[in-house]
């Protein structure tokens, strides 16, 4: 994979930078600028080298050209963070956009409109890729969160611009996650939660091969418990997930990693912040109740395993942490990961949201900006946006 070190000085060259500015908005402003901040090192390095930056990103999933999904609020926040004016192009491609790009001076930035305003983006349309390539002398992909998609702005255009490279964020993401799998300090502990076994079956299989311990939590634990013969009440537990969990349990004795399941639970009579709450010392859920968090004994046991680890990978909450009565288990794991002395890598999505909520985002070694991209890389899949940069 080519990196910024392969580019040298840019001396007024047009640099098309694919960033991941798919950020939440509230009342017409950026509500969380984490992804924008993550791209700043690459942006500032390219500006320092004299590049004329043309930034491109998607925002949401527009069906047409909804004005509420314009990149204007993102440009405003980027202007504040960099202390320099960032214009928004009148579109994604076209003569007016080309003119705006040509007017840039070295170090200046232009943010193209939402690339998914163009229907050809998600189809990796060759015409759109060529139009994007016409705006660039150099192409840099720093959007790890979109690198698992073969879209026009992440994969197609890279093949059409001779000078192309990974940005600093993309390089760090790939290097860190690959290192967890290929050369981790041991013991390596994987903490996996979330809703469904089927969503993470390939991740579990991979860690059974390379990790020393796997800790399972969240709704994903219930198919395993059901496969062991425990009652799960009204807990989230699909039949297909029970079958997958059963398969894993039959192979775990031959695996490198041990696999741990909750030993106690916190239940609710419904999925709501004002639900009736009941803690049980055990894992058999009565009818009419649902498991919504790991219990305190499980949280303590998991924290002890994490504390002894040299490398920790965490993806997925331990319960419905967005509801206050069921946040304790996820908080216990988050605090254990944050205080661990080894290398700590946290996948994006809900795990990142949990760290943010508990004020611990800065206490881990690496907080991934990817969701699906993180999981696919862990699974061993090739990411089109990365492969295009070789």
C-alpha positions as CSV (number, residue, x, y, z in Angstrom):
1,X,0.0,0.0,0.0
2,X,1.5,3.4,-1.0
3,X,1.5,6.1,1.6
4,X,2.1,9.8,1.8
5,X,5.9,9.1,2.0
6,X,5.7,8.0,-1.6
7,X,4.3,11.3,-2.8
8,X,7.0,13.9,-1.9
9,X,6.4,17.6,-2.3
10,X,3.2,18.5,-4.0
11,X,4.0,22.0,-5.2
12,X,0.6,23.2,-6.2
13,X,-0.7,19.9,-7.4
14,X,-4.5,19.2,-7.2
15,X,-4.9,16.5,-4.5
16,X,-8.3,14.8,-4.4
17,X,-8.7,13.5,-0.8
18,X,-11.4,11.0,0.0
19,X,-12.3,11.7,3.6
20,X,-14.9,10.2,5.9
21,X,-17.0,13.2,7.0
22,X,-20.2,11.2,7.4
23,X,-20.9,12.9,10.7
24,X,-24.1,13.4,12.7
25,X,-25.9,16.7,12.3
26,X,-28.2,18.5,14.6
27,X,-30.1,21.8,13.9
28,X,-28.0,22.3,10.8
29,X,-24.6,21.9,12.5
30,X,-22.1,19.1,13.1
31,X,-23.1,17.3,16.4
32,X,-19.9,15.2,16.6
33,X,-16.7,16.2,14.8
34,X,-14.7,13.1,15.7
35,X,-14.3,12.0,12.1
36,X,-13.4,15.4,11.0
37,X,-10.7,15.7,13.6
38,X,-9.3,12.3,12.6
39,X,-8.6,13.5,9.1
40,X,-6.8,16.7,10.2
41,X,-3.3,15.2,10.3
42,X,-3.5,14.1,6.7
43,X,-5.1,17.4,5.6
44,X,-2.5,19.5,7.3
45,X,0.4,17.4,6.0
46,X,-0.9,17.7,2.4
47,X,-1.4,21.5,2.8
48,X,2.1,21.8,4.3
49,X,3.5,20.1,1.1
50,X,1.8,22.7,-1.1
51,X,-1.2,20.7,-2.3
52,X,-4.4,22.3,-3.5
53,X,-6.9,20.1,-1.6
54,X,-10.1,18.9,-3.1
55,X,-12.0,17.0,-0.4
56,X,-14.7,14.5,-1.1
57,X,-17.0,12.6,1.2
58,X,-20.5,11.2,1.6
59,X,-23.0,12.3,4.2
60,X,-25.9,10.0,5.1
61,X,-27.8,8.2,2.5
62,X,-29.5,10.7,0.2
63,X,-32.1,9.5,-2.3
64,X,-31.8,12.7,-4.3
65,X,-30.1,16.0,-3.5
66,X,-31.7,16.7,-0.1
67,X,-30.4,20.1,1.1
68,X,-30.3,18.8,4.7
69,X,-27.5,16.4,3.7
70,X,-25.4,19.2,2.1
71,X,-21.7,19.3,3.1
72,X,-22.0,23.0,4.1
73,X,-22.2,22.4,7.9
74,X,-19.1,20.1,7.6
75,X,-17.2,22.8,5.7
76,X,-18.1,25.3,8.4
77,X,-16.8,23.0,11.1
78,X,-13.6,22.2,9.2
79,X,-13.0,25.9,8.7
80,X,-13.2,26.4,12.5
81,X,-10.9,23.5,13.2
82,X,-8.2,24.6,10.7
83,X,-8.6,28.3,11.0
84,X,-8.9,28.7,7.3
85,X,-11.8,29.2,4.9
86,X,-13.2,26.0,3.3
87,X,-15.5,26.5,0.4
88,X,-18.2,24.1,-0.7
89,X,-18.3,23.3,-4.4
90,X,-21.5,23.8,-6.4
91,X,-21.7,20.0,-7.0
92,X,-19.6,16.9,-7.1
93,X,-18.3,17.1,-10.7
94,X,-18.9,19.3,-13.8
95,X,-17.6,22.5,-15.3
96,X,-18.4,24.8,-12.4
97,X,-16.7,22.4,-10.0
98,X,-13.6,22.2,-12.3
99,X,-13.5,26.0,-12.3
100,X,-13.6,26.2,-8.5
101,X,-10.8,23.6,-8.3
102,X,-8.6,25.5,-10.8
103,X,-9.1,28.7,-8.7
104,X,-7.5,27.1,-5.6
105,X,-4.1,28.3,-4.4
106,X,-1.5,26.0,-2.7
107,X,-2.7,25.1,0.8
108,X,-6.3,26.0,0.0
109,X,-9.2,23.6,0.4
110,X,-12.5,23.0,-1.4
111,X,-15.1,20.4,-0.2
112,X,-17.1,18.8,-3.0
113,X,-20.8,18.4,-2.4
114,X,-22.1,15.1,-1.0
115,X,-20.7,12.5,-3.3
116,X,-23.8,10.3,-2.9
117,X,-25.8,13.1,-4.6
118,X,-24.4,11.3,-7.6
119,X,-26.2,8.0,-8.2
120,X,-23.1,6.6,-9.8
121,X,-21.1,6.8,-6.6
122,X,-22.3,3.6,-5.0
123,X,-22.4,1.8,-8.3
124,X,-18.7,2.6,-8.9
125,X,-19.7,4.2,-12.2
126,X,-16.7,4.5,-14.5
127,X,-17.9,7.9,-15.9
128,X,-18.2,9.4,-12.4
129,X,-14.7,7.9,-11.5
130,X,-13.3,9.6,-14.6
131,X,-14.9,12.9,-13.8
132,X,-13.5,12.8,-10.3
133,X,-10.1,11.8,-11.6
134,X,-10.2,14.9,-13.9
135,X,-10.1,17.0,-10.8
136,X,-6.8,15.5,-9.5
137,X,-3.1,15.2,-10.1
138,X,-2.9,13.1,-6.9
139,X,-5.4,10.9,-5.1
140,X,-5.3,10.2,-1.4
141,X,-7.7,7.9,0.4
142,X,-8.0,8.6,4.1
143,X,-11.6,7.3,4.6
144,X,-11.0,4.0,6.4
145,X,-14.7,3.9,7.3
146,X,-15.6,3.6,3.6
147,X,-12.6,1.6,2.5
148,X,-14.7,-1.7,2.4
149,X,-16.9,-0.2,-0.3
150,X,-16.0,-0.4,-4.0
151,X,-17.4,3.0,-4.9
152,X,-16.4,5.6,-7.5
153,X,-14.7,7.8,-4.9
154,X,-13.0,5.0,-2.9
155,X,-11.9,2.5,-5.5
156,X,-12.7,3.5,-9.1
157,X,-10.9,6.8,-9.1
158,X,-7.7,5.4,-7.6
159,X,-7.0,3.3,-10.7
160,X,-7.2,6.5,-12.9
161,X,-4.8,8.7,-11.0
162,X,-1.2,7.6,-11.4
163,X,-0.1,9.2,-8.1
164,X,-2.2,7.7,-5.3
165,X,-1.6,6.9,-1.6
166,X,-3.2,6.1,1.7
167,X,-3.6,9.0,4.1
168,X,-2.1,8.9,7.6
169,X,-5.4,7.7,9.2
170,X,-6.0,4.9,6.7
171,X,-2.4,3.8,7.1
172,X,-2.6,3.8,10.9
173,X,-5.9,1.9,10.9
174,X,-4.7,-0.8,8.6
175,X,-1.4,-1.1,10.4
176,X,-2.9,-1.3,13.8
177,X,-5.6,-3.8,13.0
178,X,-3.4,-6.0,11.0
179,X,-0.9,-5.9,13.9
180,X,-3.5,-7.2,16.3
181,X,-4.0,-10.2,14.1
182,X,-0.5,-10.9,12.9
183,X,1.9,-10.0,15.7
184,X,0.1,-9.1,18.9
185,X,1.7,-8.9,22.3
186,X,0.2,-11.8,24.3
187,X,-2.1,-12.6,25.9
188,X,-4.5,-11.2,23.2
189,X,-8.0,-10.8,24.5
190,X,-11.0,-10.1,22.2
191,X,-14.1,-8.6,23.8
192,X,-17.1,-9.1,21.5
193,X,-20.6,-7.9,22.0
194,X,-23.5,-6.5,20.0
195,X,-26.8,-7.9,18.8
196,X,-26.3,-10.9,16.6
197,X,-23.9,-13.8,16.2
198,X,-24.5,-13.8,12.5
199,X,-23.1,-10.3,12.2
200,X,-19.8,-11.3,13.8
201,X,-19.5,-15.0,13.1
202,X,-16.4,-14.5,10.9
203,X,-14.8,-12.2,13.5
204,X,-15.4,-14.9,16.2
205,X,-13.9,-17.6,14.0
206,X,-10.8,-15.5,13.3
207,X,-10.2,-14.7,17.0
208,X,-10.7,-18.4,17.9
209,X,-7.6,-18.9,15.7
210,X,-5.4,-16.0,16.9
211,X,-6.6,-14.8,20.3
212,X,-5.9,-16.3,23.7
213,X,-9.3,-15.4,25.2
214,X,-12.7,-14.3,23.8
215,X,-15.2,-12.6,26.1
216,X,-18.8,-12.6,24.8
217,X,-21.4,-10.1,26.0
218,X,-24.5,-8.2,24.8
219,X,-27.4,-9.8,23.1
220,X,-25.0,-12.0,21.2
221,X,-24.5,-14.0,24.4
222,X,-28.0,-15.4,24.4
223,X,-27.7,-17.7,21.4
224,X,-24.7,-19.3,23.0
225,X,-26.6,-19.7,26.3
226,X,-29.6,-21.1,24.4
227,X,-27.3,-23.6,22.6
228,X,-26.1,-24.7,26.0
229,X,-29.7,-25.4,27.1
230,X,-30.4,-22.3,29.1
231,X,-33.7,-20.5,28.9
232,X,-33.4,-17.0,27.4
233,X,-37.0,-15.7,28.0
234,X,-37.8,-12.8,25.7
235,X,-34.1,-11.9,25.1
236,X,-33.0,-11.2,21.5
237,X,-32.1,-14.6,20.2
238,X,-32.7,-15.7,16.6
239,X,-32.9,-19.4,15.6
240,X,-30.1,-19.0,13.0
241,X,-27.8,-17.5,15.7
242,X,-28.4,-20.4,18.0
243,X,-27.3,-22.8,15.2
244,X,-24.2,-20.7,14.6
245,X,-23.4,-20.5,18.3
246,X,-23.8,-24.2,18.7
247,X,-21.3,-24.8,15.9
248,X,-18.8,-22.5,17.6
249,X,-19.2,-24.3,20.9
250,X,-18.5,-27.7,19.4
251,X,-15.2,-26.5,18.0
252,X,-13.9,-24.2,20.8
253,X,-12.1,-27.0,22.6
254,X,-9.8,-27.4,19.6
255,X,-9.3,-23.6,19.2
256,X,-6.4,-21.6,20.4
257,X,-8.7,-19.2,22.3
258,X,-10.9,-19.9,25.3
259,X,-14.4,-18.5,25.1
260,X,-16.2,-17.0,28.1
261,X,-19.9,-16.3,28.5
262,X,-21.8,-14.3,31.1
263,X,-22.3,-15.9,34.5
264,X,-24.9,-13.4,35.7
265,X,-27.3,-11.0,34.1
266,X,-29.4,-7.8,34.5
267,X,-32.9,-8.2,33.2
268,X,-35.7,-5.9,32.2
269,X,-39.4,-6.6,31.6
270,X,-39.1,-4.5,28.4
271,X,-36.6,-2.6,26.4
272,X,-37.0,0.9,28.0
273,X,-35.3,3.2,30.3
274,X,-38.1,2.9,32.8
275,X,-38.4,-0.9,32.6
276,X,-38.7,-2.9,35.7
277,X,-35.1,-4.2,36.5
278,X,-34.1,-7.5,38.0
279,X,-30.6,-8.9,38.6
280,X,-30.1,-12.6,38.6
281,X,-27.0,-14.7,39.7
282,X,-27.1,-17.1,36.8
283,X,-28.1,-17.0,33.2
284,X,-31.5,-18.6,33.0
285,X,-34.0,-15.9,32.0
286,X,-37.6,-16.3,33.1
287,X,-40.5,-15.9,30.6
288,X,-41.6,-12.3,30.3
289,X,-38.1,-10.9,30.9
290,X,-35.2,-10.1,28.6
291,X,-31.5,-10.0,29.3
292,X,-30.3,-6.4,28.7
293,X,-26.9,-6.4,30.4
294,X,-24.2,-8.6,31.8
295,X,-24.3,-8.8,35.6
296,X,-21.7,-7.4,38.1
297,X,-19.9,-10.7,38.6
298,X,-19.4,-11.1,34.9
299,X,-18.2,-7.5,34.6
300,X,-15.6,-8.1,37.3
301,X,-14.5,-11.4,35.8
302,X,-14.1,-9.8,32.3
303,X,-12.3,-6.8,33.8
304,X,-9.7,-9.1,35.4
305,X,-9.0,-10.9,32.1
306,X,-8.7,-7.6,30.4
307,X,-6.3,-6.3,33.1
308,X,-4.0,-9.2,32.5
309,X,-3.9,-8.8,28.7
310,X,-1.0,-7.4,26.7
311,X,-3.4,-6.7,23.8
312,X,-7.1,-6.0,23.9
313,X,-9.5,-5.7,20.9
314,X,-13.0,-4.6,21.9
315,X,-16.0,-4.4,19.5
316,X,-19.6,-4.3,20.7
317,X,-21.3,-3.3,23.9
318,X,-22.1,-5.7,26.8
319,X,-25.7,-4.5,27.0
320,X,-28.2,-1.8,26.1
321,X,-25.8,0.9,27.4
322,X,-27.9,3.6,25.9
323,X,-30.5,2.9,28.6
324,X,-29.1,4.0,32.1
325,X,-30.3,0.9,34.0
326,X,-28.4,-1.4,31.6
327,X,-25.2,0.5,31.1
328,X,-23.2,-0.9,34.0
329,X,-21.7,-3.9,32.2
330,X,-20.5,-1.8,29.2
331,X,-19.1,0.8,31.5
332,X,-17.2,-1.9,33.5
333,X,-15.6,-3.2,30.3
334,X,-14.9,0.3,29.0
335,X,-13.1,1.3,32.2
336,X,-11.1,-1.9,32.2
337,X,-10.0,-1.4,28.6
338,X,-9.2,2.2,29.3
339,X,-7.1,1.4,32.3
340,X,-5.3,-1.7,30.8
341,X,-1.6,-1.4,30.6
342,X,-1.3,-3.2,27.2
343,X,-2.2,-2.1,23.7
344,X,-6.0,-1.4,23.5
345,X,-7.8,-1.3,20.2
346,X,-11.5,-0.4,20.0
347,X,-13.6,-1.0,16.9
348,X,-15.9,1.8,15.8
349,X,-19.7,2.0,16.1
350,X,-21.3,1.4,19.5
351,X,-18.0,0.6,21.2
352,X,-16.7,4.0,20.2
353,X,-20.0,5.6,21.2
354,X,-19.8,4.0,24.6
355,X,-16.2,5.3,25.2
356,X,-17.4,8.8,24.2
357,X,-20.3,8.6,26.6
358,X,-18.2,7.5,29.5
359,X,-15.5,10.1,28.7
360,X,-12.8,7.4,28.0
361,X,-12.2,7.9,24.2
362,X,-8.7,9.3,24.8
363,X,-7.7,6.6,27.2
364,X,-7.2,3.8,24.6
365,X,-4.3,3.1,22.2
366,X,-6.4,3.2,19.1
367,X,-10.1,4.0,18.5
368,X,-11.0,2.9,15.0
369,X,-13.1,5.2,12.8
370,X,-14.4,2.2,10.9
371,X,-17.4,0.0,11.6
372,X,-17.9,-2.4,8.8
373,X,-14.4,-1.8,7.5
374,X,-12.9,-2.7,10.8
375,X,-14.8,-6.0,11.0
376,X,-14.1,-7.0,7.4
377,X,-10.4,-6.4,7.9
378,X,-10.4,-8.5,11.1
379,X,-12.3,-11.2,9.2
380,X,-9.5,-11.3,6.7
381,X,-11.3,-9.8,3.8
382,X,-9.6,-7.5,1.3
383,X,-10.8,-3.9,1.4
384,X,-11.3,-2.5,-2.1
385,X,-10.3,1.0,-1.1
386,X,-7.0,-0.3,0.3
387,X,-6.3,-2.8,-2.5
388,X,-6.6,0.0,-5.0
389,X,-3.7,1.9,-3.4
390,X,-1.1,-0.9,-4.0
